[in-house]
């Protein structure tokens, strides 16, 4: 796309779109719906930019990250409540050059950003290692679909592998945005590996904590059961030897009252 042209843009809350991602979005803000209607008249391409603060209803250029994703609308469905559901596919990383409001639509000019790749690095091998590590993570949390894994294993482009994985990780919006802004492909792959390793470690710690809590609960339940069992046995013995208990109590009372030896003897 040309630097001089302006294109309709869609500010996003709590999500970062990467090239290659296909995902549904629910759009409710009037300005955003107008932007969608505008691009549906032409090539269906729109610029997706993530908000720094999701609570801002009418974001300006300062409220948006400057690196986003040129995307294409695959489907658009108007819902009864006035909102719009769109299925979008990320195409290219882009960097915003300038923004403006035109016909109540947020517009921006931009340039496509290409990955920085060192031809000497074996990035495909690193990508495959990350896929294997991701598979280990998935065995622990079951959050990534079989379909995505099939797609990843068939993919031979390290850049596409990196972006497909980045969109699936359980990390903050800020961390995902940092991945989107990392142009050096090797660096982006290394960051992905670190995120996956961190998540595996966190799950391991949580599992150990749950195990300790479970063991402690079982121990407490066993102790409670044994205490209750002992109380029941003592109660049964107390009922059987009730007379003996009364004599012992009376003897203790006489001693406490410091009565005469004669009274103690008779007791």
GUVEX-962657 format. One record per residue (C-alpha): x, y, z; residue in three letters. Coordinates in steps of 0.1 Angstrom, whole numbers, plus 5000, padded with zeros to 4 digits. Example, Ala and Ser with C-alpha at 12.3 -4.5 7.8 and 13.67 -1.06 7.14 Angstrom:
# GUVEX-962657
512349555078ala/513749895071ser/
END
This chain:
# GUVEX-962657
500050005000unk/501150354993unk/502450585021unk/500250875008unk/496950695009unk/494650685039unk/492650375049unk/489850305073unk/491150175107unk/489649975135unk/490850025171unk/490749695190unk/490249635227unk/492149355245unk/493449175214unk/496449195191unk/496049065155unk/499048895139unk/499548825101unk/497948485093unk/495448495122unk/491848435114unk/489548545142unk/486048675148unk/485649025162unk/482449185177unk/482249555169unk/479849795186unk/481250155184unk/479650375157unk/482850495142unk/484150145139unk/480950015123unk/481150305098unk/484750205090unk/483649845083unk/480749955061unk/483250175041unk/485749895034unk/482949655024unk/482349884994unk/485849844981unk/488549574987unk/487449475022unk/490849565037unk/491149745070unk/493949845094unk/493649685129unk/495349875157unk/495349775194unk/494450035221unk/496850095249unk/493950135273unk/490849925265unk/488550155286unk/488850455262unk/485750465240unk/486950715214unk/490750665210unk/493050905192unk/496350835176unk/498150865210unk/495850595225unk/496850335199unk/500050135193unk/501750255161unk/502349895148unk/499249705137unk/498049465111unk/496649515077unk/493749275075unk/490949155052unk/487349105062unk/486248755053unk/482648775066unk/480449045081unk/477248985100unk/474949255114unk/473449135147unk/469949225160unk/471349435189unk/473049675164unk/476549535168unk/478549375140unk/480349035139unk/483249025115unk/485648745106unk/489048895098unk/492348755085unk/495648935093unk/497748995062unk/500849215069unk/502549405097unk/502249775093unk/503450095109unk/501250405112unk/502650715095unk/499750955100unk/496050955112unk/492951165106unk/489251165110unk/487351165078unk/483551135075unk/483351015111unk/485850735103unk/489250685119unk/491750685089unk/495450625087unk/498350615063unk/500950345068unk/503750135055unk/504149755054unk/506949635077unk/508949335065unk/510849095088unk/514549135093unk/516048795085unk/519648685087unk/520248435059unk/523048265079unk/520648165107unk/518847825106unk/515547975117unk/513447685104unk/515147445129unk/514447695157unk/510847725146unk/510447345147unk/511947335182unk/509447595193unk/506547385178unk/507747085198unk/507947295230unk/504447425223unk/503247075219unk/504546995254unk/502747305267unk/499447195250unk/499746855267unk/499547045300unk/496947305294unk/494947165264unk/494347515250unk/495547485214unk/493547305187unk/494746995168unk/493947195136unk/496447465145unk/499147205152unk/498547045118unk/498847385102unk/502047455121unk/503747125113unk/502947175076unk/504247525075unk/507847585063unk/508047965067unk/509548065101unk/507848405100unk/504448255096unk/505147995123unk/506148265147unk/503048475141unk/500648185143unk/502148085177unk/502248445190unk/498548485186unk/497848165207unk/500048235237unk/498448305271unk/500348635277unk/499448995283unk/498249225255unk/501449435262unk/503649125257unk/501849035225unk/502249385212unk/505949365218unk/506049045197unk/504149215169unk/506649505170unk/509749275170unk/510849285134unk/514049075138unk/512748725132unk/515348545153unk/514648765182unk/510948715179unk/511348335178unk/513648345209unk/511048555227unk/508348295218unk/510548015232unk/511048215265unk/507248275268unk/506447905262unk/509147795287unk/507848045313unk/504247915309unk/505347555312unk/507247645345unk/504147825358unk/501947525351unk/504547305368unk/504547525400unk/500747545401unk/500547165397unk/503047115426unk/501047365448unk/497747185441unk/499446855450unk/500646995483unk/497247145491unk/495546815483unk/497946625505unk/497446875533unk/493646855530unk/493746475530unk/496046485561unk/493646725578unk/490646515569unk/492446205583unk/493346375615unk/489746505619unk/488346165613unk/490746005639unk/489946275664unk/486246225660unk/486745855662unk/488645895695unk/485946115709unk/483345865701unk/485345585718unk/485945805748unk/482245885750unk/481345515748unk/483945435776unk/482545715797unk/479045585795unk/480145235804unk/482245355834unk/479945635844unk/479945545881unk/483745555882unk/483845895865unk/481446035892unk/483645905921unk/486746055905unk/485046385901unk/483846385937unk/487446305950unk/488946595930unk/486346835944unk/487046735980unk/490846785975unk/490147125959unk/488047225989unk/490847126013unk/488346916034unk/489446706064unk/491346376061unk/488346206074unk/486246326045unk/488946226021unk/489145876036unk/485345826035unk/485445925998unk/
END
